[in-house]
Amino acid sequence: MSIVILGGNECMERRYKELCASYACQAKVFTKPGGGLKNKLGSPDLTIFFTNTMSHKLVHSALCELKGQNTVIERCHSSSLSALRGILEKHAARV
């Protein structure tokens, strides 16, 4: 399963990827995407927005890029590992 995480904390990027790997998921993490989001997203199975650390403009542009794709979108206000774990429990099988 491929996952794109938008938002979150820069210092937690490695931990987000490790947690996703423990659920047999490949993750791309963009804590501060700087333009060209269309080319970076691809077509993931699951997209997670950590809305507390994202601007409204970034959320809107990402939603426009994902429109029409077969991807599940999850929004979470908290960018903690426990919040990510809860989302992964709901959508991915643990290895």
HUTAMO-V807700 format. One record per pair of residues at least 6 apart in sequence whose C-alpha atoms are under 7 Angstrom apart, sorted by sequence separation. I is the first residue (numbers start at 0). J is the second residue. D is the distance in Angstrom with one decimal. If there is no record, write none. Layout:
i | j | d
I | J | D
I | J | D
//
This chain:
i | j | d
19 | 25 | 6.6
19 | 26 | 6.3
16 | 26 | 5.7
12 | 28 | 6.5
9 | 30 | 5.8
2 | 24 | 6.7
8 | 30 | 6.1
1 | 24 | 5.6
2 | 25 | 6.0
3 | 26 | 5.7
4 | 27 | 6.2
5 | 28 | 6.2
6 | 29 | 6.2
7 | 30 | 5.4
0 | 24 | 4.8
1 | 25 | 4.9
2 | 26 | 4.7
3 | 27 | 4.8
4 | 28 | 4.7
5 | 29 | 5.0
6 | 30 | 4.4
46 | 70 | 6.9
50 | 74 | 6.6
0 | 25 | 6.3
1 | 26 | 6.0
2 | 27 | 6.3
3 | 28 | 6.0
4 | 29 | 6.2
5 | 30 | 5.9
6 | 31 | 6.7
45 | 70 | 5.5
46 | 71 | 6.1
47 | 72 | 6.0
48 | 73 | 6.2
49 | 74 | 6.2
50 | 75 | 6.0
51 | 76 | 5.0
42 | 68 | 6.9
44 | 70 | 4.8
45 | 71 | 4.7
46 | 72 | 4.9
47 | 73 | 4.8
48 | 74 | 4.8
49 | 75 | 5.1
50 | 76 | 5.0
51 | 77 | 6.3
37 | 64 | 6.0
43 | 70 | 6.1
44 | 71 | 6.2
45 | 72 | 6.0
46 | 73 | 6.2
47 | 74 | 5.9
48 | 75 | 6.1
49 | 76 | 5.6
49 | 77 | 6.2
49 | 78 | 5.4
3 | 40 | 6.9
3 | 43 | 6.3
2 | 43 | 5.5
1 | 43 | 5.1
2 | 44 | 6.1
3 | 45 | 6.5
4 | 46 | 5.9
5 | 47 | 6.2
6 | 48 | 6.2
7 | 49 | 5.6
1 | 44 | 5.3
2 | 45 | 4.9
3 | 46 | 4.8
4 | 47 | 4.8
5 | 48 | 5.0
6 | 49 | 4.9
0 | 44 | 6.1
1 | 45 | 6.6
2 | 46 | 5.7
3 | 47 | 6.2
4 | 48 | 6.1
5 | 49 | 6.2
6 | 50 | 6.7
7 | 52 | 5.7
6 | 52 | 5.4
6 | 53 | 5.3
15 | 80 | 7.0
22 | 91 | 6.4
22 | 92 | 6.0
23 | 93 | 6.9
7 | 78 | 5.1
22 | 93 | 4.4
23 | 94 | 6.1
21 | 93 | 6.7
22 | 94 | 5.5
21 | 94 | 6.4
//
